[in-house]
Amino acid sequence: MDGSAIRSLKHPDAETIPIVAMTANAFEEDRKKAFEKGMNGHIAKPVDAEKVKKTILSAIR
């Protein structure tokens, strides 16, 4: 399920809940697509724990 599918749900939090993509797709184009699909953040694998922390904190602010 991508961010746009989540955002279109009838759940009251669907429009505001933070969504972070975690994917092996690491190109800038992939990052842009994630945001276009309603994501609040994008983390490329291999995962860096500090980047995960920063991305989550940014998404929930």
DAMO-V938396 format. One record per pair of residues at least 6 apart in sequence whose ideal C-beta (glycine too) atoms are under 8 Angstrom apart, sorted by the first residue. I is the first residue (numbers start at 1). J is the second residue. D is the distance in whole Angstrom. If there is no record, write none. Layout:
BEGIN
I | J | D
I | J | D
END
This chain:
BEGIN
2 | 37 | 4
2 | 38 | 7
2 | 39 | 8
3 | 19 | 5
3 | 21 | 7
3 | 34 | 7
3 | 37 | 4
3 | 38 | 3
3 | 39 | 4
4 | 37 | 5
4 | 38 | 5
6 | 14 | 6
6 | 17 | 7
6 | 19 | 6
6 | 38 | 7
7 | 14 | 6
7 | 15 | 6
7 | 38 | 4
8 | 14 | 7
18 | 40 | 5
18 | 41 | 7
18 | 56 | 8
18 | 59 | 4
18 | 60 | 5
19 | 38 | 6
19 | 39 | 5
19 | 40 | 6
19 | 41 | 8
19 | 59 | 8
20 | 39 | 6
20 | 40 | 6
20 | 41 | 4
20 | 42 | 7
20 | 43 | 6
20 | 55 | 6
20 | 56 | 6
20 | 59 | 5
21 | 34 | 4
21 | 37 | 8
21 | 39 | 5
21 | 41 | 7
21 | 42 | 5
21 | 43 | 7
22 | 43 | 5
22 | 45 | 7
22 | 47 | 7
23 | 30 | 7
23 | 34 | 7
23 | 42 | 7
23 | 43 | 8
23 | 44 | 6
23 | 45 | 7
24 | 44 | 7
24 | 45 | 5
25 | 44 | 7
26 | 44 | 4
26 | 45 | 7
30 | 42 | 7
30 | 44 | 8
31 | 42 | 5
31 | 44 | 8
34 | 42 | 4
35 | 42 | 7
40 | 58 | 8
40 | 59 | 4
41 | 55 | 4
41 | 56 | 7
41 | 58 | 6
41 | 59 | 4
42 | 55 | 7
43 | 51 | 6
43 | 52 | 6
43 | 55 | 5
END
